[in-house]
């Protein structure tokens, strides 16, 4: 039976605004998501992250649950406005102390902290000064990165700069679905893309200059994963082209982001497609963006399919009528965890970490008091087998993080969607391990052997 490599890291993930709550406590400043939640009609049923999972108060209990599951690592994000209430300036001691205590508790439980600097809770005060459109935004982000590194890097080794920049730029500034809820022209969107990339590069520099323990740094990226409809050579090449070489007026092509990061240049297809819409690029910008990274984090949930048409041009292939989908209405396509890592590894040659993968399900407490989620177990089995297949075919992969450790605030969907291994009863805060949590515990214990063949 094919196995995951020795030293492979099994973890789960969450994000600050989605789980912490404590939105007005401990000196925390406002974020753009606090602003978004105040706008009528923006969040399902008027939900907010004010209390959420109350992880801000229940973190000890949550770490105990992680230990019970057997997590080897926990990927969490630091709330920028909890550390710097105005986005810049003097650090907020109470905010720093919260993450100090969390990191210590994780290490005591034998769980390695993997820290994401930015998972979308951009400081409101900096938004009022231009946000990611401001030419100062990369420096603001680097300053914040240095503060967090100074506080935690005596114990934290694994770092990520941004989580899913296509989401906080594309959904936040282009279509208005996410905070700050703007609908901007594409020239302005691309300017924000460039500033976010510069912020990433400057943050990597700040981490390497500040960290007391040698850091291992990456980014958690998302985008349009494409799989071939068959393993025919032409179909495979068409899928690769579709994933990296085709550009529209959106930000979901991986290469728009990761070619500058790993190759030090914008893809010529992006430059050709966007022309005068491309932002001004100053001397030295690409050197700043292309900082050496130690791993490539990929958040993957699904994929589309193509076949080779004339001259191997990608032709989309529709999914069959009645295909499986999650409650997010995302297709169940396990092949995503084979082709996404494979194509990224072949293009960039960086070790892969699946920093998010999971499914939203219709979970509730059953009459026996437990939470049964067989669909999630089936989903994860299929996806992890495909990830294992990618590894067996030569992809260097070093970790996997289930999204999410617990049900939480699912952005514009509020608390309507449940992604967790752990069920959260929001009125009481009670946590219940779902069947999938116990299943995942065995996957971790067996290093994937319990997945069986397939």
Secondary structure, DSSP 4 states (H G I P E B T S, - for coil): ---PPTT-EEEEE--HHHH---TTSTT---BHHHHHHTSTTSSGGG--SSSTT-HHHHHHHHHHHHHHHT-SEEEEE--HHHHSTTSSSS--HHHHHHHHHHHHHHHHTT-EEEEEEESS--BHHHHTTTGGGSTTHHHHHHHHHHHHHHHHTTT--EEEEEE-HIIIIIIIIIS-SSTT-----HHHHHHHHHHHHHHHHHHHHHHHHH-SSPPEEEEEE----EEESSS-HHHHHHHHHHHHT---SSS--HHHHHHHHHHSS--HHHHHHHGGGSPP--TTHHHHH----S-EEEE----EEEEE-GGG-EEEEPPPTT--B-TT--B--TTHHHHHHHHHHHHH---EEEEE----B-----TTS-B--HHHHHHHHHHHHHHHHHHHTT--EEEEEEE-SB----GGGTTS-B--SEEEETTTTEEEEBHHHHHHHHHHHTTTGGG---
